[in-house]
Amino acid sequence: MRRTVSDIRSMKTEGKKISMLTAYDASMARLLESCGVVDMFLVGDSLGMVMLGYDSTVPVTMEEMLHHAKAVRRGAPDAFIVGDMPFGAYQTSARDAVFNGMRFMKEAGCDAVKLEGGLVMCGVVRALVDAGISVMAHIGLTPQTAGQLGGYKVQGKGLDAARRLLAEARGLEEAGAFAVVMECIPSGLAQVISRGISIPTIGIGAGVHCDGQVLVTHDLLGMFDKFIPKFVKKFSNLSPIIKRSIEEYGAEVKAGSFPGPEHGFADQGDYSQLLNE
């Protein structure tokens, strides 16, 4: 049975750790769902780099996000799916945010949306929630606006910066967010924020004290090696295995050893006579 926002929030109350992974297509979503250990699937705008070859998440469009979110829903019909609002889909106005949030729900079958930003986004979060759209917030390192933050760096260093992040988390909770992703912040600060709000905190590069964790699935599988963040643990290293398999396939095709007789279908007659007809 598909989890609900209430289920996710209850996991914090009950002291149960929350697991979230990215999914961008039906086949990966099907695999994740079959494992039965992933509480939430994130159709992240990281697909821009992982799947589409962009240099950042900024170029990703709503149409691209919806295309992938639909595929994930088809692959995992019972999963709790969060659709990542791409850059430009919610910053322009609360009206635009609600319209695009509804598209994630109506067209892609998502259960919630995620957006980046702190106190400045509280009004947008409130408008989405008022419209019946569940919202996961995202603070700390926000990749869509990483340039304004000085690049991909740890956030929340120093007491003033830490106070600001705590205030953002509390503001987003008050605005109605059901959970908040905290990216690249000190572990001690993540612990303070997790204790200071009642909604679940989902860490990515935020240490052990968060209520849950999220990673890009391709990172933990060792399938994306263009850039590997410090906080990633490779649970597998599939890239060399995949490359070796492809190289063996190419070599066997060129040598004529694949396909073999066992890979074909039995003849149903003498087809050579067709050439004489």
VENLIN-V803146 format. One record per helix or strand of 2 or more residues. SS is the DSSP state (a for helix, b for strand). FROM is the first residue (numbers start at 1). TO is the last residue. If there is no record, write none. Layout:
ss:SS from:FROM to:TO
ss:SS from:FROM to:TO
This chain:
ss:a from:5 to:13
ss:b from:18 to:22
ss:a from:26 to:35
ss:b from:40 to:43
ss:a from:47 to:50
ss:a from:62 to:75
ss:b from:81 to:84
ss:a from:94 to:106
ss:b from:112 to:117
ss:a from:119 to:130
ss:b from:135 to:140
ss:a from:143 to:149
ss:a from:159 to:175
ss:b from:179 to:183
ss:a from:187 to:196
ss:b from:200 to:204
ss:b from:212 to:215
ss:a from:217 to:220
ss:a from:238 to:255
ss:a from:261 to:263
ss:a from:271 to:276
